[in-house]
Structures are given as C-alpha cells and as structure tokens.
Amino acid sequence: MTTKKFAQYMEKQCKGINNFSLEAIFEEYIVLVSGKRIGVLYQEKFYVLYAPTFEETENITAIDVVM
C-alpha cells in the first residue's frame, strides 16, 4: 500500500517534470508523463516501467525513498 502522503511527496519531488501526474488505482498509483504510463508507486517505492532515455542503462532498480 502506498500512502497518500508518500504520493504527495513524490509529486513534489517531480514537479520539475512537465506533465507529471499520478493516477490512483486501488491503494497504489500509476505514474504518468504527458499521459503515458512510465511507472508505478507500489508499496512506497517508485518503479520505472519504461523510459526511452534509459535504453543505454544496464541496471535499473527500485528507488527506496526515506522520508
């Protein structure tokens, strides 16, 4: 379960990204940029599903955010 407080914290951290938004689904959130699903907030972690700028990156892992 991702808390609303954590979702608001992530929105604040990503406010510099144009057209960034979160869509609540059950107790988790879908991460959208320009209307495209690029990730998910799941159990207080941000998972990136796909981003073209990451194609050259070898290892992508979940980001643990400590508040």
N, C-alpha and C positions, 0 to 999 in steps of 0.2 A: 504494500500500500504506500502510495506517495501522498504526503500531506499537502494541503493547500498552501501552507506556509513555505514548504520547500519549492513548490511550483512558482509561487510569487518571487522567491529568492532567485530562481533560475531566470525568470522573466527580467528581473532587474539586472542580472549579470549579462544577459544577452541583448540588452536594449540597444546596443550599437549595431545590431544586425538588422538590416532593412527587412521589413515584412515578417518579422519573427512573431510567432504566436503559438499558443498551447491550446489543445482541444481535449477536454476532459472526457475520458471513456472509462466507465466504472470507477475504480479508485486509482487509475493511472492517467497519464497524459501523453498525447501524440504531439510531437514537436514538428511544427510546420514553418517553412520559409518560402515565401511567395506562393503559398497554397500547396506546396509539395511536401509530402511527408519525408522527413530526413532523419527522424529519430524518435525515441520514446523515453519518458521518465518512468522508470519502473523500480519500485522499492528503494526510493531515494537515490537512484543512480541515473545518469544520463547516458543512454546508448545511442550511438550514431549508426543508423542503418545504411546510409549511402550518401556520399558527397563526392562529386567529380574531382574536387581538389585533393582528395585523399587517395587517388588511384596509385600514386607512387609510394605511399606509406606501406611498410611491411607489416607492422603490428599495430592494431587499433584495439584498445581495451576500454572497459567502462571507466568512467571518472567517478571516484568517490569524492563527494563534496562534504566537508566538515563545516558545520555552522556554529 
